[in-house]
Amino acid sequence: MFNRLLTAFVIGLLALGAMAQEDSPELASQTLPVKKDTFHRFDHLREGALKTSTGWWRAEDWALAIYNPNPKRAVKVTWKLISDDPNFVYSDGSKGIWVKEFTLLPDTGATAALYGDPKNPDRPIPVGSHWTGSAEFSGPDPFYVYIQSMGPRVQGRTLSSAMIKTCLLWSGEVPGPWDREVKGFVFPYTNYFHNHPFFLGGWHSRIILENGSDKQVSYNLYHRPYFGKRWRDPDQQIGVWFMRDLAEVNLKPGQKMDLYLEDLYGWQKDFSSVMEGRLIVTPNPPEAYAQTRVRLFVVPNTVTMDSLKEKEKEALSEEAGIVLPVGAEK
């Protein structure tokens, strides 16, 4: 039973990792809207783990990226969590409402996770708790917010195995709206977690770019990390930082490019890498944006049986509770 279930699960992950072969990947999470504004609100969010009547744990997760597109001014962003339960106690002891402030430098962003890490006071949802509610973000100048809604909902025999499954199953589309001031499509989140010792294989970012006009268009793809480092050796003692990357792509009328960012920018695939950042796609001439189709997806890396860690093998060998449909309450 162990081998059969584990093999089936790995096949499913391999299918997710092979999404670059498809035009419209079927994603495991809900894509929430992305816009540039001074105020953002997201409702009906869930985070954490809940023990069900069966004795198993149900897990859900989401994280976020915020980006300041202003090239000259910093922006101070206030993040507020509003629990449906006014008596919910956050990691810092506050009840009902939790508040954190970010200061984003020009053309810079930040990412944050929520689920409780006893060593990290900035993660507001305590281990073993289950939060539902809304998130608000506000600031004096417009900025972007991307919510990584990590579905589908899963169950595990233990809290740990349920959370592991939630992370390993995550994939998502990152919307990239046209920004008139930037004169480009702004994607506020990219990801390249690869060969990392604490992840199955991590994730990477796939860009699909199509010129729908009747003329050749030159596109600048400007990537900037929020943070990121890659290591040559498995012990992660000797590493180099991710830096800004710029690529120029010329597409003829009707031509389409479909690449992973590591192939576009030449990031080393044999390194251990951790990176999150943002991508801006600028057409030349600018008016070609109306005939441009561009999409960005974050999907799991292709994995093999050998790449599974022992804790992941244990979590994924369970005989039931692999995936629950979104909306399932039992």
Helices and strands as residue ranges (DSSP letters): H 2-17, G 19-21, E 36-51, E 57-68, E 75-83, E 97-104, E 108-113, E 130-156, H 159-168, E 172-174, E 178-179, E 184-191, E 193-194, E 202-211, E 217-231, E 239-241, E 245-251, E 256-260, H 261-265, E 272-284, G 286-291, E 292-300, G 305-307, H 310-316
